[in-house]
Amino acid sequence: MRAAQTHCKIRPMALGDIPQVMDIERESFPTMWPQTTYRKELKNKLARYLVAYEPLSDDMNAAAPPEEATAPLQRERGLSGLLRRLFSPVAATQERILGVVGLWCMMGEGHIVTIAVREAYRRQGIGELLVVAIMDAAQEAGQDGVTLEYRISNHGARKLYEKYGFMQVGVRARYYSDNQEDAVLMSTPPLRSSKFRTLLSERLAEQQARWGDEYPLDGPAAKLAGADAGLQP
Ligand SMILES: CC(C)(COP(=O)(O)OP(=O)(O)OC[C@H]1O[C@@H](n2cnc3c(N)ncnc32)[C@H](O)[C@@H]1OP(=O)(O)O)[C@@H](O)C(=O)NCCC(=O)NCCS
């Protein structure tokens, strides 16, 4: 499936998204946060969580999308689904959450704490959209740069981060308790540096060409790469 065939949009994560986000994390990571942690995180003023989602028209709801993608939506039925639809700020049953990214803002440095894309939707450019959107959120929150860590065996993640200017700054030996795997630490150049913005402009042009009219990131793209970001050498 090409990216342009997925009608992907990006917005802040809402409480109603938690079940679908947990499904994505379950298929993406060996360990995951409990639901209560997500609830606390969404109230954390120093955190930003964004989701990539696909609006589902009535036709698409009826057209039986891939089984693993519909499972969380089907679980929305019954009393809990009804309550969620009544009280959630977002009608979660009308959207398929495709990916999630989270950031903690810590003393001028944003730290990506999670990023994952629904397995069936990977390699379509959604991970890249989430990276750009969260870097925009970091800049909006006054952060100078963005850091993260990944498992040393996760070559796909490294490729994604390198594509957006992250550079290795260290290794934490046996950081992950489930298998004692090392963590690699990466960091971007300053978000307002001309070096970073030149690289970002190139990547955004590629993204826009890939998504065409469906490109969902005009705001962040313009803000991060454009004049209103405030240029530094
Ligand atoms: C890492 C992850 C978020 C990437 O999401 P995605 O939507 O598949 O990524 P994209 O399609 O936007 O890929 C962007 C670029 O990243 C690189 N990349 C992503 N996945 C890759 C893989 N499996 N192998 C090699 N390169 C990969 C490529 O450079 C790709 O660009 P290209 O398609 O032009 O070659 C996704 O694989 C995932 O959810 N993995 C499980 C969770 C995880 O490991 N998260 C990272 C924790 S640190």
The ligand as a Tripos MOL2 file, in Angstrom:
@<TRIPOS>MOLECULE
LIG
   48    50     1     0     0
SMALL
NO_CHARGES

@<TRIPOS>ATOM
      1 C1         10.4260    2.5580   13.7230 C.3       1 LIG1
      2 C2          9.0260    2.7770   13.1430 C.3       1 LIG1
      3 C3          8.2810    3.7780   14.0430 C.3       1 LIG1
      4 C4          9.1570    3.3720   11.7400 C.3       1 LIG1
      5 O1          7.8570    3.6870   11.2700 O.3       1 LIG1
      6 P1          7.4960    3.6080    9.7070 P.3       1 LIG1
      7 O2          6.2020    4.2940    9.5100 O.co2     1 LIG1
      8 O3          7.6070    2.2170    9.2410 O.co2     1 LIG1
      9 O4          8.6910    4.4510    9.0920 O.3       1 LIG1
     10 P2          8.6840    5.2340    7.7060 P.3       1 LIG1
     11 O5          7.9160    4.4920    6.6890 O.co2     1 LIG1
     12 O6          8.3030    6.6410    7.9530 O.co2     1 LIG1
     13 O7         10.2290    5.1420    7.3230 O.3       1 LIG1
     14 C5         11.0170    6.2900    7.2380 C.3       1 LIG1
     15 C6         12.4380    5.8900    7.0110 C.3       1 LIG1
     16 O8         12.9380    5.1780    8.1260 O.3       1 LIG1
     17 C7         13.7920    4.1150    7.6860 C.3       1 LIG1
     18 N1         13.1760    2.8480    8.0630 N.ar      1 LIG1
     19 C8         12.0000    2.6690    8.7110 C.ar      1 LIG1
     20 N2         11.7940    1.3630    8.9600 N.ar      1 LIG1
     21 C9         12.8550    0.7030    8.4570 C.ar      1 LIG1
     22 C10        13.2180   -0.6620    8.4180 C.ar      1 LIG1
     23 N3         12.4470   -1.6210    8.9240 N.pl3     1 LIG1
     24 N4         14.3920   -0.9920    7.8110 N.ar      1 LIG1
     25 C11        15.1900   -0.0540    7.2820 C.ar      1 LIG1
     26 N5         14.8850    1.2860    7.2900 N.ar      1 LIG1
     27 C12        13.7410    1.6510    7.8850 C.ar      1 LIG1
     28 C13        13.9260    4.2700    6.1880 C.3       1 LIG1
     29 O9         15.0220    5.1400    5.9620 O.3       1 LIG1
     30 C14        12.6300    4.9680    5.8300 C.3       1 LIG1
     31 O10        12.7290    5.7530    4.6810 O.3       1 LIG1
     32 P3         12.3930    5.0860    3.2300 P.3       1 LIG1
     33 O11        11.0400    4.4500    3.3480 O.co2     1 LIG1
     34 O12        12.4330    6.2550    2.3210 O.co2     1 LIG1
     35 O13        13.4700    4.0660    3.0220 O.co2     1 LIG1
     36 C15         8.2490    1.4280   13.0280 C.3       1 LIG1
     37 O14         9.0500    0.4890   12.3510 O.3       1 LIG1
     38 C16         7.8270    0.8480   14.3520 C.2       1 LIG1
     39 O15         6.7640    1.2020   14.8870 O.2       1 LIG1
     40 N6          8.6500   -0.0760   14.8950 N.am      1 LIG1
     41 C17         8.3240   -0.7140   16.1810 C.3       1 LIG1
     42 C18         8.4950    0.2470   17.3230 C.3       1 LIG1
     43 C19         9.8930    0.8060   17.3600 C.2       1 LIG1
     44 O16        10.8780    0.1190   17.1400 O.2       1 LIG1
     45 N7          9.9770    2.1230   17.6810 N.am      1 LIG1
     46 C20        11.2290    2.8120   17.8150 C.3       1 LIG1
     47 C21        11.6900    2.6980   19.2020 C.3       1 LIG1
     48 S1         13.2060    3.5930   19.4610 S.3       1 LIG1
@<TRIPOS>BOND
     1     1     2 1
     2     2     3 1
     3     2     4 1
     4     2    36 1
     5     4     5 1
     6     5     6 1
     7     6     7 2
     8     6     8 1
     9     6     9 1
    10     9    10 1
    11    10    11 2
    12    10    12 1
    13    10    13 1
    14    13    14 1
    15    14    15 1
    16    15    16 1
    17    15    30 1
    18    16    17 1
    19    17    18 1
    20    17    28 1
    21    18    19 ar
    22    18    27 ar
    23    19    20 ar
    24    20    21 ar
    25    21    22 ar
    26    21    27 ar
    27    22    23 1
    28    22    24 ar
    29    24    25 ar
    30    25    26 ar
    31    26    27 ar
    32    28    29 1
    33    28    30 1
    34    30    31 1
    35    31    32 1
    36    32    33 2
    37    32    34 1
    38    32    35 1
    39    36    37 1
    40    36    38 1
    41    38    39 2
    42    38    40 1
    43    40    41 1
    44    41    42 1
    45    42    43 1
    46    43    44 2
    47    43    45 1
    48    45    46 1
    49    46    47 1
    50    47    48 1
@<TRIPOS>SUBSTRUCTURE
     1 LIG1         1 GROUP 0 **** ****
